[in-house]
Amino acid sequence: MYKGAPFYQPMDIGRKYVNLPPKTIVLPKIGAIELNDFPLLLAPMEDVSDPPFRALCKLQGADVVYTEFISSEGLIRDAARSVKKLDIYEKERPVGIQIFGAKLDSMLRTVEIVEKSKPDIIDINFGCPVKKVVSKGAGAGILKDIDLMVKLTDAMVKHTDLPITVKTRLGWDHDSIRIVEVAERLQDVGCQAISIHGRTRAQMYKGSADWRPIAAVKNNPRMHIPVFGNGDVNTPERALEMRDDYGLDGAMIGRASIGNPWFFKQVKHFLKTGTHLPAIGLADRVAMARRHLEMAIDWKENELVGVMENRRHYTNYFKGIPHFKPYRMRMLTCNTAAEVYQVFDEVLETFSEESTS
Ligand SMILES: Cc1cc2nc3c(=O)[nH]c(=O)nc-3n(C[C@H](O)[C@H](O)[C@H](O)COP(=O)(O)O)c2cc1C
């Protein structure tokens, strides 16, 4: 019978938050995929982590990238939008396709569909807090039924030769944080890595992520799969803290990369040298926004769709520029790439001096 690891106790955690001597830290692997020391993972993000964005993050140093979550029920029905999400560029590997669902049969059929896209990893979303997902028992909803969570993972591991990884939250709410036990049980059924967002479902995105329970997972002497930390890694210093104070195997980065794929390079540089790279100048931001849009059009094979669906991306490259609103509004109403590039040119002309310092 499963005996279980001790539940999370904040007072159990030693030397800052990790008890492991540095020598025991070995290079992480997901299945046969060998990773660098303290890899940086691009988080799955709906409507953000599409193939162009993933490829750009990869070029800037992301070690592993994940697709946005894909509904198992949608894929089984062959819903065109879900199927399109399975696209992968060779240049972004290793890439994980993330799926969600709560029905065993649907999840197994989904594994078979997903395998045809030849991802390197299949990730199960056990962390989405959104009501319409949770109410069906999927995403973070499964945190209310840990036995089912383990059963689904077990069945999926047995159903494929690809490594299965899990992304989850600390627990359903503050009073039900059992992540140490949960992680160990997932590992025992063959999960190859776990990424943990340091919030509960009840927190949604409020408050700040608590990485101490994630360190407690890492501190469990029975854990041997990589434990990746997620939530609020928004500066290179925070990544360093996650590595050195919390002893985690890598950082999964979400929001800090939006409109800022350079974040991966900045973090890596800081982890290696302790110094910061110069700020990204406006010309580089414009060039990245343009490259991103070109890739989106290429991927969608339709200029109008590429321009419209990429709006959320190209406006994000200009976050923080004062008095930018009129340009932003114009970008949001363009229907052709040429119109967008025209606005980019004007932005460069108007703001270059102020923003390149
Ligand atoms: C726009 C957006 C979409 C997201 N979509 C997903 C998703 O599809 N699957 C998932 O597991 N998490 C999703 N998340 C959660 C992120 O992967 C991540 O856990 C969360 O943002 C915390 O990390 P961060 O502080 O680095 O952003 C999403 C987050 C955002 C902001």
The ligand as an SDF file (V2000), in Angstrom:
LIG
                    3D

 31 33  0  0  0  0  0  0  0  0999 V2000
   -2.2750   33.9000  -21.0390 C   0  0  0  0  0  0  0  0  0  0  0  0
   -1.9980   32.6620  -20.2400 C   0  0  0  0  0  0  0  0  0  0  0  0
   -2.3990   31.4300  -20.7400 C   0  0  0  0  0  0  0  0  0  0  0  0
   -2.1170   30.2630  -20.0090 C   0  0  0  0  0  0  0  0  0  0  0  0
   -2.4480   29.0510  -20.5550 N   0  0  0  0  0  0  0  0  0  0  0  0
   -2.0260   27.9070  -19.9340 C   0  0  0  0  0  0  0  0  0  0  0  0
   -2.1640   26.6370  -20.5600 C   0  0  0  0  0  0  0  0  0  0  0  0
   -2.6560   26.5130  -21.6970 O   0  0  0  0  0  0  0  0  0  0  0  0
   -1.7230   25.5460  -19.8730 N   0  0  0  0  0  0  0  0  0  0  0  0
   -1.1440   25.6350  -18.6320 C   0  0  0  0  0  0  0  0  0  0  0  0
   -0.7390   24.6260  -18.0590 O   0  0  0  0  0  0  0  0  0  0  0  0
   -1.0020   26.8370  -18.0310 N   0  0  0  0  0  0  0  0  0  0  0  0
   -1.3890   27.9510  -18.6620 C   0  0  0  0  0  0  0  0  0  0  0  0
   -1.1490   29.1670  -18.0820 N   0  0  0  0  0  0  0  0  0  0  0  0
   -0.4040   29.2140  -16.8030 C   0  0  0  0  0  0  0  0  0  0  0  0
    1.0920   29.3670  -17.0740 C   0  0  0  0  0  0  0  0  0  0  0  0
    1.6130   28.2490  -17.7570 O   0  0  0  0  0  0  0  0  0  0  0  0
    1.8710   29.5640  -15.7630 C   0  0  0  0  0  0  0  0  0  0  0  0
    1.6290   28.4480  -14.9460 O   0  0  0  0  0  0  0  0  0  0  0  0
    1.4440   30.8100  -15.0020 C   0  0  0  0  0  0  0  0  0  0  0  0
    1.3160   31.9150  -15.8650 O   0  0  0  0  0  0  0  0  0  0  0  0
    2.4560   31.1540  -13.9000 C   0  0  0  0  0  0  0  0  0  0  0  0
    3.7440   31.3430  -14.4410 O   0  0  0  0  0  0  0  0  0  0  0  0
    4.3340   32.8220  -14.7240 P   0  0  0  0  0  0  0  0  0  0  0  0
    4.2510   33.5910  -13.4360 O   0  0  0  0  0  0  0  0  0  0  0  0
    5.7470   32.5810  -15.1740 O   0  0  0  0  0  0  0  0  0  0  0  0
    3.4790   33.4450  -15.7720 O   0  0  0  0  0  0  0  0  0  0  0  0
   -1.4530   30.3340  -18.7670 C   0  0  0  0  0  0  0  0  0  0  0  0
   -1.0820   31.5920  -18.2760 C   0  0  0  0  0  0  0  0  0  0  0  0
   -1.3360   32.7370  -18.9890 C   0  0  0  0  0  0  0  0  0  0  0  0
   -0.8910   34.0730  -18.4360 C   0  0  0  0  0  0  0  0  0  0  0  0
  1  2  1  0
  2  3  1  0
  2 30  2  0
  3  4  2  0
  4  5  1  0
  4 28  1  0
  5  6  2  0
  6  7  1  0
  6 13  1  0
  7  8  2  0
  7  9  1  0
  9 10  1  0
 10 11  2  0
 10 12  1  0
 12 13  2  0
 13 14  1  0
 14 15  1  0
 14 28  1  0
 15 16  1  0
 16 17  1  0
 16 18  1  0
 18 19  1  0
 18 20  1  0
 20 21  1  0
 20 22  1  0
 22 23  1  0
 23 24  1  0
 24 25  2  0
 24 26  1  0
 24 27  1  0
 28 29  2  0
 29 30  1  0
 30 31  1  0
M  END
$$$$
